[in-house]
């Protein structure tokens, strides 16, 4: 290969790389964040697809639960949004995070917006800042979910039929 041909191949390869990167950039922005562990990326992806084992989703998939209400507060059905955002103790956590970053009223945001890191685009000019903000939100949501599981699975108000269902839930995919 002449050096001229070699040069053309290099340009072509770099163009292909650019196209591959740009065509998948939306997905990369919303589902990838190298500041968090892989398990948190997977958790976020599953939460957005409503594939985490909250009671409402289990019920939709035919698992017979005693109740589809929230096992912690019992104020509402346990949807993904309820478990991660609208449950009263969780709202308090988000409120603190939003106040810390001076972002105003947290309750105006949806799960998709929070996980998408939309706040980041408006609030932080640099892409690293956006990425950092997104990572923070993801870690918060993940911790909220872990805490929910702890409260549900390690509750002293142990209820055998419910507990059995909760164990089935752990293999939910
Ligand atoms: Zn609740």
py3Dmol code that shows the C-alpha trace and the ligand (Angstrom):
import py3Dmol

protein = """\
ATOM      1  CA  UNK A   1       0.000   0.000   0.000  1.00  0.00           C
ATOM      2  CA  UNK A   2       1.349   3.429  -0.898  1.00  0.00           C
ATOM      3  CA  UNK A   3       1.529   6.064   1.782  1.00  0.00           C
ATOM      4  CA  UNK A   4      -1.249   7.914  -0.031  1.00  0.00           C
ATOM      5  CA  UNK A   5      -3.534   4.871   0.131  1.00  0.00           C
ATOM      6  CA  UNK A   6      -2.576   4.313   3.706  1.00  0.00           C
ATOM      7  CA  UNK A   7      -3.587   7.881   4.489  1.00  0.00           C
ATOM      8  CA  UNK A   8      -6.993   7.391   2.775  1.00  0.00           C
ATOM      9  CA  UNK A   9      -7.662   4.250   4.785  1.00  0.00           C
ATOM     10  CA  UNK A  10      -6.922   6.102   7.989  1.00  0.00           C
ATOM     11  CA  UNK A  11      -9.353   8.877   7.071  1.00  0.00           C
ATOM     12  CA  UNK A  12     -12.025   6.355   6.147  1.00  0.00           C
ATOM     13  CA  UNK A  13     -11.575   4.500   9.431  1.00  0.00           C
ATOM     14  CA  UNK A  14     -11.862   7.690  11.398  1.00  0.00           C
ATOM     15  CA  UNK A  15     -15.044   8.684   9.488  1.00  0.00           C
ATOM     16  CA  UNK A  16     -16.581   5.304  10.260  1.00  0.00           C
ATOM     17  CA  UNK A  17     -15.698   5.711  13.913  1.00  0.00           C
ATOM     18  CA  UNK A  18     -17.325   9.126  14.015  1.00  0.00           C
ATOM     19  CA  UNK A  19     -20.513   7.845  12.408  1.00  0.00           C
ATOM     20  CA  UNK A  20     -20.774   4.911  14.770  1.00  0.00           C
ATOM     21  CA  UNK A  21     -20.226   7.183  17.742  1.00  0.00           C
ATOM     22  CA  UNK A  22     -22.732   9.790  16.628  1.00  0.00           C
ATOM     23  CA  UNK A  23     -25.464   7.281  15.737  1.00  0.00           C
ATOM     24  CA  UNK A  24     -25.302   5.772  19.200  1.00  0.00           C
ATOM     25  CA  UNK A  25     -24.637   8.987  21.084  1.00  0.00           C
ATOM     26  CA  UNK A  26     -28.169   9.324  22.467  1.00  0.00           C
ATOM     27  CA  UNK A  27     -27.970   5.941  24.011  1.00  0.00           C
ATOM     28  CA  UNK A  28     -24.491   6.609  25.319  1.00  0.00           C
ATOM     29  CA  UNK A  29     -25.626   9.845  26.952  1.00  0.00           C
ATOM     30  CA  UNK A  30     -28.601   8.363  28.672  1.00  0.00           C
ATOM     31  CA  UNK A  31     -27.460   4.872  29.560  1.00  0.00           C
ATOM     32  CA  UNK A  32     -23.721   5.109  29.959  1.00  0.00           C
ATOM     33  CA  UNK A  33     -21.847   6.964  32.568  1.00  0.00           C
ATOM     34  CA  UNK A  34     -18.320   5.848  33.318  1.00  0.00           C
ATOM     35  CA  UNK A  35     -18.369   7.617  36.668  1.00  0.00           C
ATOM     36  CA  UNK A  36     -20.649   4.953  38.118  1.00  0.00           C
ATOM     37  CA  UNK A  37     -20.228   1.181  38.447  1.00  0.00           C
ATOM     38  CA  UNK A  38     -21.779  -0.991  35.765  1.00  0.00           C
ATOM     39  CA  UNK A  39     -24.417  -2.318  38.164  1.00  0.00           C
ATOM     40  CA  UNK A  40     -25.785   1.206  38.556  1.00  0.00           C
ATOM     41  CA  UNK A  41     -25.978   1.712  34.787  1.00  0.00           C
ATOM     42  CA  UNK A  42     -27.908  -1.542  34.568  1.00  0.00           C
ATOM     43  CA  UNK A  43     -30.190  -0.511  37.398  1.00  0.00           C
ATOM     44  CA  UNK A  44     -30.991   2.789  35.660  1.00  0.00           C
ATOM     45  CA  UNK A  45     -31.684   1.031  32.382  1.00  0.00           C
ATOM     46  CA  UNK A  46     -34.015  -1.397  34.108  1.00  0.00           C
ATOM     47  CA  UNK A  47     -35.797   1.330  36.068  1.00  0.00           C
ATOM     48  CA  UNK A  48     -36.472   3.303  32.894  1.00  0.00           C
ATOM     49  CA  UNK A  49     -37.858   0.147  31.245  1.00  0.00           C
ATOM     50  CA  UNK A  50     -39.942  -0.468  34.375  1.00  0.00           C
ATOM     51  CA  UNK A  51     -38.035  -3.663  34.924  1.00  0.00           C
ATOM     52  CA  UNK A  52     -37.313  -3.389  38.607  1.00  0.00           C
ATOM     53  CA  UNK A  53     -39.473  -5.515  40.894  1.00  0.00           C
ATOM     54  CA  UNK A  54     -41.881  -3.003  42.362  1.00  0.00           C
ATOM     55  CA  UNK A  55     -45.242  -4.520  43.213  1.00  0.00           C
ATOM     56  CA  UNK A  56     -47.194  -2.919  40.396  1.00  0.00           C
ATOM     57  CA  UNK A  57     -44.828  -4.332  37.768  1.00  0.00           C
ATOM     58  CA  UNK A  58     -44.801  -7.764  39.398  1.00  0.00           C
ATOM     59  CA  UNK A  59     -48.561  -7.786  39.395  1.00  0.00           C
ATOM     60  CA  UNK A  60     -48.607  -6.928  35.673  1.00  0.00           C
ATOM     61  CA  UNK A  61     -46.337  -9.911  35.086  1.00  0.00           C
ATOM     62  CA  UNK A  62     -48.729 -12.255  36.807  1.00  0.00           C
ATOM     63  CA  UNK A  63     -47.070 -12.675  40.189  1.00  0.00           C
ATOM     64  CA  UNK A  64     -49.838 -12.983  42.723  1.00  0.00           C
ATOM     65  CA  UNK A  65     -49.158 -10.480  45.480  1.00  0.00           C
ATOM     66  CA  UNK A  66     -51.178  -9.890  48.576  1.00  0.00           C
ATOM     67  CA  UNK A  67     -51.197  -6.181  47.764  1.00  0.00           C
ATOM     68  CA  UNK A  68     -49.819  -3.909  45.056  1.00  0.00           C
ATOM     69  CA  UNK A  69     -49.703  -0.985  47.430  1.00  0.00           C
ATOM     70  CA  UNK A  70     -46.366   0.367  48.563  1.00  0.00           C
ATOM     71  CA  UNK A  71     -44.975  -2.001  51.222  1.00  0.00           C
ATOM     72  CA  UNK A  72     -43.367   0.905  53.056  1.00  0.00           C
ATOM     73  CA  UNK A  73     -45.859   3.761  53.205  1.00  0.00           C
ATOM     74  CA  UNK A  74     -49.058   2.110  51.926  1.00  0.00           C
ATOM     75  CA  UNK A  75     -50.102   5.534  50.598  1.00  0.00           C
ATOM     76  CA  UNK A  76     -50.252   4.550  46.945  1.00  0.00           C
ATOM     77  CA  UNK A  77     -49.629   1.756  44.449  1.00  0.00           C
ATOM     78  CA  UNK A  78     -45.984   0.817  44.289  1.00  0.00           C
ATOM     79  CA  UNK A  79     -44.977   1.902  40.793  1.00  0.00           C
ATOM     80  CA  UNK A  80     -41.376   2.524  39.745  1.00  0.00           C
ATOM     81  CA  UNK A  81     -41.996   6.263  40.047  1.00  0.00           C
ATOM     82  CA  UNK A  82     -43.463   5.860  43.490  1.00  0.00           C
ATOM     83  CA  UNK A  83     -40.579   3.729  44.747  1.00  0.00           C
ATOM     84  CA  UNK A  84     -37.859   5.981  43.374  1.00  0.00           C
ATOM     85  CA  UNK A  85     -39.373   9.464  43.462  1.00  0.00           C
ATOM     86  CA  UNK A  86     -42.809   9.990  44.919  1.00  0.00           C
ATOM     87  CA  UNK A  87     -42.602   8.075  48.112  1.00  0.00           C
ATOM     88  CA  UNK A  88     -42.613  10.671  50.900  1.00  0.00           C
ATOM     89  CA  UNK A  89     -39.280   9.763  52.506  1.00  0.00           C
ATOM     90  CA  UNK A  90     -37.663   9.567  49.093  1.00  0.00           C
ATOM     91  CA  UNK A  91     -38.937  13.021  48.157  1.00  0.00           C
ATOM     92  CA  UNK A  92     -37.076  14.319  51.168  1.00  0.00           C
ATOM     93  CA  UNK A  93     -33.827  12.780  49.910  1.00  0.00           C
ATOM     94  CA  UNK A  94     -34.260  14.295  46.446  1.00  0.00           C
ATOM     95  CA  UNK A  95     -35.217  17.632  47.917  1.00  0.00           C
ATOM     96  CA  UNK A  96     -31.971  17.758  49.803  1.00  0.00           C
ATOM     97  CA  UNK A  97     -29.932  16.880  46.747  1.00  0.00           C
ATOM     98  CA  UNK A  98     -31.714  19.491  44.660  1.00  0.00           C
ATOM     99  CA  UNK A  99     -31.320  22.129  47.338  1.00  0.00           C
ATOM    100  CA  UNK A 100     -27.655  21.257  47.670  1.00  0.00           C
ATOM    101  CA  UNK A 101     -27.215  21.925  43.948  1.00  0.00           C
ATOM    102  CA  UNK A 102     -29.536  24.917  44.101  1.00  0.00           C
ATOM    103  CA  UNK A 103     -31.842  23.498  41.434  1.00  0.00           C
ATOM    104  CA  UNK A 104     -35.184  24.612  42.753  1.00  0.00           C
ATOM    105  CA  UNK A 105     -38.241  22.452  43.090  1.00  0.00           C
ATOM    106  CA  UNK A 106     -37.465  18.828  42.598  1.00  0.00           C
ATOM    107  CA  UNK A 107     -41.094  17.731  42.203  1.00  0.00           C
ATOM    108  CA  UNK A 108     -41.302  19.128  38.673  1.00  0.00           C
ATOM    109  CA  UNK A 109     -39.065  16.417  37.289  1.00  0.00           C
ATOM    110  CA  UNK A 110     -39.977  12.990  35.979  1.00  0.00           C
ATOM    111  CA  UNK A 111     -37.988   9.816  36.381  1.00  0.00           C
ATOM    112  CA  UNK A 112     -36.943  10.006  32.727  1.00  0.00           C
ATOM    113  CA  UNK A 113     -35.717  13.544  33.172  1.00  0.00           C
ATOM    114  CA  UNK A 114     -33.798  12.735  36.295  1.00  0.00           C
ATOM    115  CA  UNK A 115     -32.122   9.695  34.825  1.00  0.00           C
ATOM    116  CA  UNK A 116     -31.500  11.445  31.554  1.00  0.00           C
ATOM    117  CA  UNK A 117     -29.589  14.065  33.483  1.00  0.00           C
ATOM    118  CA  UNK A 118     -31.667  16.820  31.818  1.00  0.00           C
ATOM    119  CA  UNK A 119     -31.070  18.986  34.829  1.00  0.00           C
ATOM    120  CA  UNK A 120     -27.407  18.754  34.027  1.00  0.00           C
ATOM    121  CA  UNK A 121     -27.832  20.236  30.564  1.00  0.00           C
ATOM    122  CA  UNK A 122     -29.569  23.282  32.004  1.00  0.00           C
ATOM    123  CA  UNK A 123     -27.493  23.713  35.058  1.00  0.00           C
ATOM    124  CA  UNK A 124     -23.930  22.810  34.289  1.00  0.00           C
ATOM    125  CA  UNK A 125     -22.192  24.092  31.183  1.00  0.00           C
ATOM    126  CA  UNK A 126     -19.393  21.563  30.897  1.00  0.00           C
ATOM    127  CA  UNK A 127     -19.949  18.024  29.762  1.00  0.00           C
ATOM    128  CA  UNK A 128     -18.003  16.747  32.715  1.00  0.00           C
ATOM    129  CA  UNK A 129     -20.311  18.673  35.011  1.00  0.00           C
ATOM    130  CA  UNK A 130     -23.319  17.168  33.252  1.00  0.00           C
ATOM    131  CA  UNK A 131     -21.855  13.730  33.580  1.00  0.00           C
ATOM    132  CA  UNK A 132     -21.046  14.242  37.211  1.00  0.00           C
ATOM    133  CA  UNK A 133     -24.548  15.488  37.936  1.00  0.00           C
ATOM    134  CA  UNK A 134     -26.066  12.518  36.134  1.00  0.00           C
ATOM    135  CA  UNK A 135     -23.817  10.148  38.089  1.00  0.00           C
ATOM    136  CA  UNK A 136     -24.939  11.729  41.334  1.00  0.00           C
ATOM    137  CA  UNK A 137     -28.609  11.300  40.439  1.00  0.00           C
ATOM    138  CA  UNK A 138     -28.081   7.697  39.416  1.00  0.00           C
ATOM    139  CA  UNK A 139     -26.249   6.842  42.599  1.00  0.00           C
ATOM    140  CA  UNK A 140     -29.017   8.484  44.630  1.00  0.00           C
ATOM    141  CA  UNK A 141     -31.708   6.485  42.851  1.00  0.00           C
ATOM    142  CA  UNK A 142     -29.712   3.298  43.302  1.00  0.00           C
ATOM    143  CA  UNK A 143     -29.252   3.942  47.020  1.00  0.00           C
ATOM    144  CA  UNK A 144     -32.951   4.716  47.375  1.00  0.00           C
ATOM    145  CA  UNK A 145     -33.762   1.390  45.738  1.00  0.00           C
ATOM    146  CA  UNK A 146     -31.301  -0.517  47.952  1.00  0.00           C
ATOM    147  CA  UNK A 147     -32.785   1.163  50.978  1.00  0.00           C
ATOM    148  CA  UNK A 148     -36.296   0.256  49.852  1.00  0.00           C
ATOM    149  CA  UNK A 149     -35.237  -3.384  49.568  1.00  0.00           C
ATOM    150  CA  UNK A 150     -33.670  -3.304  52.979  1.00  0.00           C
ATOM    151  CA  UNK A 151     -36.838  -1.942  54.515  1.00  0.00           C
ATOM    152  CA  UNK A 152     -39.014  -4.425  52.665  1.00  0.00           C
ATOM    153  CA  UNK A 153     -36.903  -7.543  53.036  1.00  0.00           C
ATOM    154  CA  UNK A 154     -35.544  -6.926  56.506  1.00  0.00           C
ATOM    155  CA  UNK A 155     -38.683  -5.474  57.994  1.00  0.00           C
ATOM    156  CA  UNK A 156     -39.519  -6.668  61.467  1.00  0.00           C
ATOM    157  CA  UNK A 157     -43.128  -6.855  60.442  1.00  0.00           C
ATOM    158  CA  UNK A 158     -42.327 -10.083  58.685  1.00  0.00           C
ATOM    159  CA  UNK A 159     -45.231 -11.550  56.785  1.00  0.00           C
ATOM    160  CA  UNK A 160     -44.641 -15.025  55.386  1.00  0.00           C
ATOM    161  CA  UNK A 161     -46.849 -14.966  52.242  1.00  0.00           C
ATOM    162  CA  UNK A 162     -45.607 -11.536  51.334  1.00  0.00           C
ATOM    163  CA  UNK A 163     -42.027 -12.515  52.136  1.00  0.00           C
ATOM    164  CA  UNK A 164     -42.256 -15.460  49.781  1.00  0.00           C
ATOM    165  CA  UNK A 165     -43.385 -13.187  47.002  1.00  0.00           C
ATOM    166  CA  UNK A 166     -40.579 -10.808  47.764  1.00  0.00           C
ATOM    167  CA  UNK A 167     -38.068 -13.613  47.379  1.00  0.00           C
ATOM    168  CA  UNK A 168     -39.530 -14.538  43.980  1.00  0.00           C
ATOM    169  CA  UNK A 169     -39.067 -10.936  43.164  1.00  0.00           C
ATOM    170  CA  UNK A 170     -35.334 -11.164  43.635  1.00  0.00           C
ATOM    171  CA  UNK A 171     -35.003 -13.288  40.529  1.00  0.00           C
ATOM    172  CA  UNK A 172     -37.243 -10.927  38.571  1.00  0.00           C
ATOM    173  CA  UNK A 173     -35.775 -10.079  35.219  1.00  0.00           C
TER     174      UNK A 173
END
"""
ligand_1 = """\
1
ZN
Zn -44.672 4.337 49.480
"""
view = py3Dmol.view(width=600, height=400)
view.addModel(protein, "pdb")
view.setStyle({"model": 0}, {"cartoon": {"style": "trace"}})
view.addModel(ligand_1, "xyz")
view.setStyle({"model": 1}, {"stick": {}})
view.zoomTo()
view.show()
